[in-house]
Amino acid sequence: MHHGFCTFQPLFTEDTREENLILDSIDWPETPSLPAPLSLEHTSDPAHSSFTILPRKGGGQWHVGDQLKVMIKMYDFKGHPKKSGGDFLVARLHNAKLGAGVTGQVVDHLNGCYSAVFTLLWEGSAEVEVTLVHPSEAITVLQRLTSEQPDRIYFTSLFRSGSVSESTTCNICLHPNQQPLCNYTDLYTGEPWFCYKPKKLKCDTRITHSKGGFNKKLNDKEEKLFQSNVNMKVPIWASGNSSVTVLSKKTGQPAVNNNIVKSGPSGYYSQGAWRTLGGTTVHQFNTSSAISQCLKDKTVHLYGDSTIRQWFEYLNAALPDLKEFNLHSLKQAGPFMALDYANNIMVTYRCHGPPIRFISVPVSQLRYIANELDGLSGGTNTVVVLGIWSHFSTFPIKVYIRRLQSIRRAVVRLLDRAPGTVVIIRTANLKALTLYETLTNSDWYSLQRDKVLRAVFKGLNVRLVDAWEMTLAHHLPHNLHPQPPIIKNMMDVVLSYICPQKRG
């Protein structure tokens, strides 16, 4: 039901309770109100800020298995210490020569100071890197945008009957008092979608869905909070040493203790290859024969956005006997299907339902993931891969929670009727940020959705590909569509889930 501008009633009482718990768990520290007129002088400045590596607990030298702690102090553009928290910082530890990298856990002490904690996982040099993604004042703007302008990315649909055609604006959230609405809320999932009704045509003459455009409503002062090389995705430098030398683990000490596995990073890079900490061991699938042997007699269904389409493209390129069947689909939206008759492999890709920011999708091909999962028989030879996050960034987080709850119910139904089905879910990743990307798809928005996804699927028999850590820990620049070396590592994780091997 439509309850006003971008406000929807959850379908089930238990969903409301869960929604409130999730909202509490991802609650961001309070950020400052912006004065009018806004001045950069009193906002967080990475050039004046710095971090310091704290001495090892108990003193002495660093060893594999230790935890390294870094203290970060934020200052404004006038060099005054910040007194409040809310800055968005990320951190990683790396060694370029060893092809090693791991993420750090950043803690906000709410007083202008932050700490980053790293697990030391390799011998040799370990270099600390801290990055200010957004100052707290920019987070204030991003929060306001979602509250006041959830429709800043808008969509259009073409309606046609005979020789008459019209286009109207569509969205999850539309002002119902502007003109009559066509209600396309899905009958099975309850997912809301609306278009303004065409003047001459009926609602059932809608034939395409496409991204319409972007309405930017920021003043010049606010835009200055989102400047590359000034205060957006900018490194913070060390006051003193930025690296430590790590010795081999002490005799009798585990390289990684159980507490780190539970609360620390999910994995790390070594020699450019991703290694998990606990759970399924990641193996290298470096040849087409290794991949085809793993996927032999299997059907792999990929559902999601363009970051999942990358995985379809990877398999299509990696397997010479996997031939794409020409469905005459649009290159961006799909659907796609590829077949390897010799090894009895089928791989499919279908984009998720609206909101989807593709150039054009036939309405007949707009499918919600939950409905697609309900159409699968499943079983030990079926692999389901899901990735849905980027296209929800401009909407209130409740819209995303609701979508994932719907998908989770379908996953539970699938696993109940076919417990042997392998379900793999891809998390969000970091990306390069311009002003446009920030206002529509900021890493801060992605982080919120990353946390929500983990919370919604926690405890289910599903596997996660931690794209967030895999892009943050890698030396390659952040990109909405990660570069080939990262994609290769992601696919090694996927294939290791499908074809797990006993630990040697």
C-alpha positions in Angstrom: 0.0 0.0 0.0 1.1 3.5 -0.7 1.2 5.5 2.5 2.5 8.9 1.3 5.8 10.0 -0.2 8.2 7.1 0.1 6.7 5.5 3.2 5.7 1.9 3.1 4.2 -0.4 5.7 6.2 -3.6 6.2 4.3 -6.7 5.2 4.7 -8.6 8.4 4.9 -7.7 12.1 8.2 -9.7 12.6 9.7 -7.7 9.7 8.9 -4.4 11.6 10.7 -5.7 14.7 13.7 -6.8 12.6 13.7 -3.5 10.7 14.0 -1.6 14.0 16.8 -3.8 15.2 18.7 -3.4 12.0 18.2 0.4 12.0 19.6 0.5 15.5 22.6 -1.6 14.5 23.6 0.6 11.6 22.9 3.9 13.3 25.6 6.4 12.4 27.1 8.7 15.0 25.5 12.1 15.2 26.9 14.5 12.6 27.0 18.3 12.9 24.2 20.5 11.7 25.4 22.8 8.9 25.5 26.5 9.7 24.2 29.0 7.2 26.2 30.2 5.5 28.3 27.1 5.4 32.1 27.5 5.5 34.7 24.8 5.0 36.9 26.2 7.7 35.4 24.3 10.5 34.9 21.0 8.6 37.2 18.0 8.7 40.5 18.5 6.7 42.6 15.4 5.9 45.6 17.6 5.3 45.6 18.8 8.9 44.7 15.4 10.4 47.1 12.6 11.1 47.4 9.1 12.5 49.9 7.5 14.9 50.9 3.9 15.3 50.6 3.0 19.0 53.3 0.8 20.6 52.7 -2.9 20.9 50.7 -4.0 23.9 53.2 -5.2 26.4 56.1 -3.7 24.4 58.6 -5.4 22.2 58.6 -6.4 18.5 55.6 -7.1 16.3 54.7 -10.7 15.4 52.3 -12.4 13.1 49.0 -12.8 15.1 49.4 -9.5 17.0 46.9 -6.7 16.7 48.2 -3.3 15.5 46.3 -0.2 16.7 46.4 3.2 15.1 45.1 6.4 16.6 43.6 9.0 14.2 43.1 12.6 15.1 40.9 14.8 13.0 41.4 18.6 12.6 39.6 21.2 10.6 40.9 23.5 7.9 42.1 26.0 10.5 44.1 23.4 12.3 41.7 23.1 15.2 41.0 19.7 16.6 37.6 18.3 15.9 35.4 17.7 18.9 32.8 15.4 17.5 32.7 12.1 15.4 30.8 11.0 12.4 33.6 11.2 9.8 33.7 8.2 7.3 37.2 6.7 7.4 38.5 3.5 6.0 41.8 1.8 6.7 44.0 -1.0 5.3 47.4 -2.5 6.0 49.4 -3.6 3.0 52.8 -4.7 1.5 53.1 -4.1 -2.2 56.1 -6.4 -2.7 54.2 -9.3 -1.1 50.9 -8.5 -2.8 49.5 -8.5 0.7 46.6 -6.4 2.1 44.0 -6.5 4.9 41.3 -4.1 6.1 41.3 -2.4 9.4 38.3 -1.9 11.8 37.7 1.8 12.4 36.2 2.8 15.7 34.7 6.3 16.2 35.3 7.6 19.7 32.9 10.5 19.1 35.3 13.2 20.1 37.3 13.8 16.9 39.5 10.8 17.6 39.3 7.4 15.9 41.2 4.2 16.2 41.9 1.6 13.5 42.7 -2.0 14.5 44.6 -4.4 12.2 45.4 -8.1 12.4 49.1 -8.7 11.5 48.9 -11.7 9.1 52.3 -11.7 7.2 56.0 -11.4 7.9 57.8 -8.3 6.7 56.8 -4.7 6.3 53.2 -3.7 7.0 52.2 -0.2 5.8 49.2 1.6 7.3 46.9 3.5 5.0 44.0 5.6 6.3 41.6 7.4 4.0 38.9 10.0 4.7 36.0 9.1 2.4 33.7 11.8 3.7 33.9 14.4 6.5 31.1 14.2 9.0 29.6 17.4 7.6 29.2 15.7 4.2 27.4 12.8 5.9 24.9 15.3 7.2 24.2 16.3 3.6 23.9 12.7 2.4 21.5 11.9 5.2 19.4 14.9 4.3 19.3 14.1 0.6 17.8 10.7 1.3 15.2 12.1 3.6 14.2 15.1 1.4 15.0 13.9 -2.1 14.5 10.1 -2.4 13.4 10.6 -5.9 16.5 12.5 -7.1 17.2 9.5 -9.4 14.1 9.1 -11.5 12.9 6.6 -14.0 10.7 6.7 -17.1 8.4 4.2 -18.9 7.2 4.2 -22.4 3.5 3.5 -22.9 2.3 2.5 -26.4 -1.0 1.4 -28.0 -1.2 1.4 -31.7 0.3 4.6 -33.1 -0.1 6.5 -29.7 2.9 6.6 -27.3 3.6 8.5 -24.2 6.4 8.6 -21.6 5.9 9.3 -17.9 8.1 9.4 -14.8 8.2 6.3 -12.5 9.7 5.6 -9.1 9.3 3.7 -5.9 8.4 7.1 -4.4 6.1 9.5 -6.3 4.1 12.5 -5.1 0.5 11.1 -5.5 -1.0 14.6 -5.4 0.6 15.8 -8.7 -1.3 13.5 -11.0 -3.0 10.1 -11.0 -0.7 7.1 -10.5 -0.4 3.7 -12.1 0.3 1.2 -9.4 2.7 -1.6 -10.4 3.2 -3.1 -6.9 4.1 -6.7 -7.3 1.3 -9.0 -6.3 3.6 -11.7 -4.9 6.4 -9.8 -3.2 4.5 -6.6 -2.4 7.4 -4.6 -3.9 6.1 -1.1 -4.7 6.5 0.6 -8.0 4.6 3.5 -9.5 4.4 5.6 -12.7 2.4 8.7 -13.4 -0.6 7.7 -15.5 -0.3 8.7 -19.2 -2.9 11.3 -20.3 -4.3 9.2 -23.2 -3.3 5.6 -22.5 -4.1 3.0 -19.9 -1.7 1.7 -17.3 -1.5 -1.7 -18.9 0.1 -0.3 -22.1 3.5 0.2 -20.4 6.3 -1.5 -22.4 9.7 -0.3 -21.3 11.5 0.8 -18.1 14.6 3.0 -18.2 16.7 5.4 -16.1 15.4 8.9 -16.6 17.9 11.3 -15.0 19.1 13.0 -11.9 17.9 16.1 -10.1 20.7 17.8 -8.2 19.6 20.2 -5.4 22.8 21.3 -3.7 24.1 24.8 -3.2 27.6 25.7 -4.1 28.8 25.7 -0.5 27.5 22.2 0.1 29.2 21.0 -3.1 32.6 22.0 -1.6 32.1 19.2 0.9 32.6 16.7 -1.9 35.9 17.6 -3.6 38.3 15.1 -4.9 41.9 15.7 -3.6 40.5 18.0 -0.9 38.1 16.2 1.4 36.7 13.2 -0.5 38.7 9.9 -0.7 41.8 11.6 0.5 44.7 9.9 2.4 45.5 11.0 6.0 49.2 10.9 6.6 51.2 9.5 9.6 52.8 11.7 12.3 55.9 9.5 12.5 56.3 6.0 11.1 53.5 4.7 8.8 54.8 1.1 8.8 56.0 -1.7 11.2 58.2 -4.7 10.7 56.4 -8.0 11.5 58.3 -11.1 12.7 57.1 -14.7 12.5 54.6 -15.8 15.0 55.8 -16.7 18.4 56.3 -20.4 19.2 53.1 -22.0 20.3 51.0 -19.0 19.3 48.3 -19.5 16.5 48.8 -17.3 13.5 45.2 -16.1 13.9 43.2 -16.7 17.1 39.5 -17.5 17.2 38.5 -14.1 18.5 40.1 -12.5 15.3 38.2 -15.0 13.1 34.9 -14.0 14.8 35.3 -10.2 15.0 38.1 -9.3 12.6 38.5 -9.3 8.8 36.9 -12.0 6.7 40.2 -12.5 4.8 43.3 -10.9 3.3 45.5 -10.9 0.3 48.8 -12.8 0.1 50.8 -12.9 -3.2 47.7 -11.2 -4.8 45.5 -14.1 -3.8 42.5 -13.8 -1.4 42.7 -16.1 1.6 39.8 -16.4 4.0 40.1 -16.5 7.8 37.9 -19.4 8.9 35.3 -21.1 6.8 35.8 -22.4 3.3 39.4 -22.4 2.0 39.9 -20.5 -1.2 41.5 -22.4 -4.0 42.9 -21.1 -7.3 41.0 -22.0 -10.4 43.6 -20.9 -12.9 42.6 -22.9 -15.9 39.5 -23.3 -17.9 39.6 -27.1 -17.3 39.6 -26.5 -13.5 36.6 -24.2 -13.7 34.7 -26.5 -16.1 35.4 -29.5 -13.9 34.0 -27.6 -10.9 30.9 -26.5 -12.8 30.3 -29.9 -14.6 26.6 -30.9 -14.5 25.7 -27.7 -12.8 23.3 -24.8 -13.5 24.4 -21.4 -12.2 21.8 -18.7 -12.0 23.1 -15.2 -11.5 20.7 -12.5 -10.4 21.5 -8.8 -9.7 23.1 -5.7 -11.0 26.0 -5.0 -13.3 28.5 -6.2 -10.7 27.0 -9.6 -11.0 26.8 -9.4 -14.7 30.7 -9.1 -14.5 30.7 -12.6 -13.1 28.7 -13.9 -16.1 31.1 -12.2 -18.4 34.1 -13.7 -16.5 32.8 -17.3 -16.9 31.8 -16.7 -20.5 35.4 -15.5 -21.3 37.1 -18.2 -19.1 35.4 -21.2 -20.5 36.0 -21.7 -24.3 33.3 -24.4 -24.5 30.7 -22.2 -22.8 28.8 -20.6 -25.7 26.4 -17.7 -25.1 23.0 -18.4 -26.6 21.7 -15.4 -28.5 18.5 -14.3 -26.8 18.6 -11.0 -28.7 18.8 -9.2 -25.3 20.0 -5.7 -24.6 23.7 -5.8 -23.8 23.3 -4.0 -20.5 20.2 -5.6 -19.1 20.1 -9.2 -20.4 18.8 -11.7 -19.8 21.7 -13.9 -20.8 22.3 -17.6 -21.1 25.4 -19.6 -21.9 25.7 -23.4 -22.5 28.5 -25.9 -22.4 27.0 -29.1 -23.9 30.1 -31.2 -23.4 30.2 -30.6 -19.7 26.5 -30.1 -19.2 26.9 -26.5 -17.8 24.4 -23.8 -18.0 25.0 -20.2 -16.8 22.2 -17.6 -16.8 22.1 -13.9 -15.8 19.0 -11.8 -15.1 19.0 -8.2 -13.7 17.0 -7.6 -10.6 13.7 -5.7 -10.6 13.2 -2.0 -10.2 14.8 0.2 -9.2 17.4 -0.6 -11.9 19.3 2.2 -13.6 19.8 0.6 -16.9 19.2 2.4 -20.2 16.2 0.3 -21.2 14.6 -2.9 -20.0 11.4 -4.4 -21.5 8.7 -4.5 -18.8 8.3 -8.2 -19.7 11.8 -8.8 -18.5 11.5 -6.9 -15.2 11.6 -9.7 -12.6 12.0 -9.6 -8.9 14.6 -11.9 -7.5 12.2 -13.5 -5.0 9.8 -14.5 -7.7 12.6 -15.9 -9.8 13.8 -18.0 -6.9 10.3 -19.3 -6.3 10.4 -20.6 -9.9 13.5 -22.8 -9.3 13.5 -26.4 -8.4 16.9 -26.2 -6.8 19.1 -29.1 -5.8 22.7 -30.2 -5.5 23.4 -29.3 -9.1 22.0 -25.8 -8.8 23.9 -22.7 -7.8 22.2 -19.4 -7.1 24.2 -16.1 -7.0 22.7 -12.9 -5.8 24.0 -9.3 -5.8 21.7 -6.4 -5.1 22.8 -3.1 -3.5 24.0 -0.3 -5.8 20.7 0.8 -7.3 19.1 1.3 -3.9 21.5 3.9 -2.7 19.3 7.0 -3.2 16.3 5.5 -1.4 15.5 5.3 2.3 17.3 2.3 3.9 13.9 0.8 4.8 13.2 0.2 1.1 16.3 -1.9 0.9 15.6 -3.8 4.1 12.2 -4.7 2.8 13.6 -5.9 -0.5 16.1 -8.1 1.2 13.5 -9.5 3.6 11.4 -10.5 0.6 14.5 -12.2 -1.1 15.4 -14.0 2.2 11.9 -15.5 2.5 12.3 -16.9 -1.1 15.8 -18.2 -0.2 14.4 -20.0 2.9 11.6 -21.5 0.7 14.2 -22.7 -1.8 16.5 -24.2 0.8 13.5 -25.9 2.5 12.5 -27.7 -0.7 16.0 -28.2 -2.0 18.6 -28.1 0.8 21.5 -29.0 -1.4 21.2 -25.7 -3.4 24.3 -23.5 -3.1 23.3 -19.9 -2.5 26.0 -17.3 -2.7 25.5 -13.6 -2.0 27.8 -10.8 -3.1 28.2 -7.8 -0.8 28.6 -4.1 -1.8 32.0 -2.7 -2.8 33.8 0.7 -2.7 34.0 2.8 -5.9 35.6 5.9 -7.4 33.7 9.0 -6.3 32.8 12.0 -8.3 30.3 14.6 -7.1 27.5 12.8 -9.1 28.6 9.3 -7.9 28.6 10.6 -4.3 25.2 12.1 -4.4 23.7 9.0 -6.0 26.0 6.1 -5.0 28.4 7.2 -2.3 30.5 4.6 -0.4 28.7 5.7 2.7 25.4 4.6 1.2 27.0 1.4 0.1 28.4 0.8 3.6 24.9 1.1 5.1 23.5 -1.4 2.6 26.5 -3.7 3.2 25.7 -3.8 6.9 22.0 -4.4 6.2 22.7 -7.3 3.9 24.9 -9.1 6.4 22.3 -8.6 9.1 19.4 -9.9 7.0 21.1 -13.1 5.9 23.0 -13.8 9.1 22.4 -17.4 10.3 21.1 -18.7 7.0 22.8 -21.4 5.0 24.2 -19.0 2.4 27.8 -18.0 1.5 29.0 -14.4 1.3 31.6 -13.0 -1.1 33.0 -10.1 0.9 33.3 -7.7 -2.0 33.7 -4.8 0.5 36.9 -6.2 2.1 38.2 -7.5 -1.2 38.1 -4.1 -2.8 39.2 -2.2 0.2 42.2 -4.5 1.0 43.4 -4.6 -2.7 46.0 -2.1 -4.1 43.9 -1.4 -7.2 41.9 1.8 -7.2 38.2 1.6 -6.2 35.8 1.1 -9.0 32.1 0.3 -9.2 33.1 -2.6 -11.5 36.2 -4.0 -9.8 39.2 -4.6 -12.1 40.0 -8.1 -13.5 42.5 -9.3 -10.7 39.8 -8.6 -8.1 37.1 -10.3 -10.2 39.3 -13.3 -10.6 39.7 -13.5 -6.8 36.0 -13.2 -6.3 35.3 -16.0 -8.8 37.9 -18.2 -7.0 35.8 -17.6 -3.8 32.6 -18.5 -5.7 34.1 -21.6 -7.2 35.5 -22.7 -3.8 32.1 -22.5 -2.3 30.6 -24.6 -5.2 33.5 -27.1 -5.1 34.9 -27.0 -1.5 38.1 -29.0 -0.9 39.2 -30.5 2.4 41.8 -28.4 4.2 45.2 -30.0 3.5 
